[in-house]
Amino acid sequence: MALEFPHIDPIMLHLGTYEIFGHTFEPALRWYGFMYLLGFIAAMILLNRKADKSNGLWTRDQVSDLLFYCFLGVILGGRIGYVLFYQFDYFISDPMYLFRITEGGMSFHGGLIGVITGMLYIAWKQNRHFFAVGDMVAPVVPIGLGAGRIGNFINGELWGRVTDVPWAMVFPGGGPLPRHPSQLYQFALEGVALYLLLYWFSKRTKKEGAVSGMFLVGYGVFRCVVETVRQPDAQLGYYLGCITMGQILSVPMILIGLYLILRNKGQS
């Protein structure tokens, strides 16, 4: 017995068929991209509200610059990170794979590195401390993460391991056996729970870097937990028989986050 997977067309809206230089193109708006757009819009609204209440520390124009470079970092870092972390051997044999974005593949950890790079640039450009930028951004990131996981679920990708739990599902491309809907677990943890955790924590500390640290710890722990039931990438499998690449990449996040939270313990 398994729950029926809600077969939703990954393409939200077809934009027609066009022929350019002898090649046929069928552009479309996909649910996955639309979910990221929703996350971006939600982040923009919340950050603009924070700017309006910052007593001049932030302006809406500065928030717009911050969002632009963070979004750029997500796209470039996410793609580069996926290729290097999860498809490195394939990339070595075919370097052009990096640019074939229609073949899919995005990495959160790569996207995080891209966002950090964008925040470093904004901190330099606006003459701010890096963690002042990080603490501004961190509480809104879970909205985009949660929206992206719903997109993964609609696409029927990144499913979990075979299980007999009552809420298991048979996913397209996942074989005939029911599996954990791990995308929904990640939505609940990386999206909803992490957002609530950061909202609560940000109201209880003024220590610079602490909110950024809590984001790193929260995401790292939640990702490690879900990886215990998520099917690892076929080309990588397990390390040491039980550890996934997602867990390996998340452990440094947890350690760095704990350092940021615990340093200068006298502050609050």
Secondary structure, DSSP 8 states (H G I E B T S, - for coil): --B------SEEEE---EEETTEEE--EEEHHHHHHHHHHHHHHHHHHHHHHTTTTS--HHHHHHHHHHHHHHHHHHHHHHHHHHHSHHHHHH-GGGGG-GGG----HHHHHHHHHHHHHHHHHHTT--HHHHHHHHGGGHHHHHHHHHHHHHHHT-S-B-B---TT-B--TTS-SS-B--HHHHHIIIIIIIHHHHHHHHHTS---TTHHHHHHHHHHHHHHHHHHTTB---TTT--BTTTB-HHHHHHHHHHHHHHHHHHSSTT--
